[in-house]
Amino acid sequence: MPDVSLIRSELLAWYDAHARSLQWRAPPGAGTRTEPYRVWLSEVMLQQTTVPHATPYFHDFTRRWPTVSDLAAAPDAEVMAAWAGLGYYARARNLLACARAVASDHGGVFPDTEAGLLALPGVGAYTAAAVASIAFDRAANVVDGNVERVMARLFAVETPLPAARPELKRLAAQFITDDRPGDWAQALMDLGATVCRPKSPTCGLCPLTDQCLGFAGGTPERFPIKTKKAERPHRLGVVYVMIDAEGRVALERRPDKGLLGGMMGLPTSDWAVGAVDAAAPIAADWREAGAVEHVFTHFSLTLSVRTARVEGGGDYEWMTVEAARAALPTVFAKALDRAGEPALI
């Protein structure tokens, strides 16, 4: 069986030499900790995206809202617009709820324990453990997809995901001590992200190959074993691009709950599997402008794009095309681009 003490010492030594330089972390072993706001913000952003994609958003958020109290005071619409492109917009709403709770209930200071962080709105078990460990150097078991993959390969876990998650979390827990818990959490993350990758792991660069049962078996990339996913359903819909005489596009605020909740959007039909009963929002000379494709986590979508010249007014927010493109989530920005320049509609 892998030697827990040896794995800890070898991985921490590797991390000291090879840690990624990221805007939201302190150097390893520096004796300083990253500001909790930056750790929390980065962890929320990284839950469903990659470091390269999240980094410019992190820069933008910390420039516009340097502290959690600044973010708490920001208008919902501005934060939702700044979040556009990161997906899972419920996370943006939870981000604001958490920031406002920290500002109003904790004087703008994050709780420094896992339990205290877990009590904040929108903070789940993973985020609470990550912030407690990385920002406050608490001994917390931080288990994300990278850590699950490392554990599955180290111990050659045959149970497929997602059923294996409790076992993988138990295996990860045995490495947690009061010695450098924040560095340990980030070392595992870095190993999974840069060496023990999902495909084509670079085992020749790994400090743990002598301890890895997956490597010893000759097929480390086989782990973690995954249950075959059900086929993603496909939905259809119609989206309407209305341009007024000044070249502005009509947008509407989507309901707070549901997919893309609280975001600005183009008027659209329901998105359904099979035939769509689409009624245009107003009577106009509607023209077909093709279609756009988009993939959400739980379904894929084809939106037929229809365009029309209309008079302004109504229950819409009218924006320039440039401002609208910046405010819209990706699926609607695609539809706006598909509609073409206002002069061509």
CORLINHU-V262992 format. One record per pair of residues at least 4 apart in sequence whose C-alpha atoms are under 6 Angstrom apart, sorted by sequence separation. I is the first residue (numbers start at 1). J is the second residue. If there is no record, write none. Layout:
BEGIN
i:j
I:J
I:J
END
This chain:
BEGIN
i:j
7:11
14:18
15:19
37:41
51:55
61:65
62:66
91:95
100:104
101:105
102:106
103:107
123:127
129:133
130:134
131:135
132:136
133:137
143:147
152:156
160:164
183:187
190:194
191:195
192:196
193:197
197:201
243:247
244:248
257:261
296:300
319:323
320:324
328:332
65:70
103:108
111:116
118:123
133:138
152:157
159:164
191:196
192:197
196:201
215:220
243:248
256:261
295:300
319:324
328:333
65:71
102:108
111:117
132:138
195:201
214:220
243:249
255:261
256:262
294:300
26:33
133:140
195:202
242:249
254:261
255:262
294:301
26:34
242:250
254:262
293:301
325:333
25:34
254:263
269:278
293:302
118:128
253:263
292:302
117:128
129:140
253:264
292:303
16:28
130:142
252:264
291:303
129:142
252:265
291:304
24:38
114:128
251:265
290:304
291:305
24:39
114:129
251:266
290:305
289:305
289:306
114:132
288:306
113:132
287:306
148:168
287:307
286:307
98:120
286:308
98:121
285:308
72:99
240:267
72:100
94:122
239:267
240:268
239:268
238:268
68:99
238:269
141:173
237:269
69:103
237:271
236:271
235:271
236:272
235:272
139:177
235:273
69:108
139:178
147:188
139:181
146:189
137:181
137:182
146:192
133:181
134:182
133:182
289:339
156:213
154:212
155:213
156:214
154:213
154:214
153:214
265:328
252:316
264:328
160:225
161:226
234:299
236:301
238:303
242:307
244:309
251:316
160:226
161:227
233:299
234:300
235:301
236:302
237:303
238:304
239:305
240:306
241:307
242:308
243:309
244:310
250:316
251:317
153:220
160:227
232:299
234:301
236:303
240:307
242:309
243:310
244:311
250:317
244:312
250:318
249:318
153:223
248:318
249:319
152:223
248:319
152:224
248:320
149:224
40:131
247:342
36:135
34:135
33:135
89:260
15:187
2:211
85:329
84:329
85:330
81:327
END
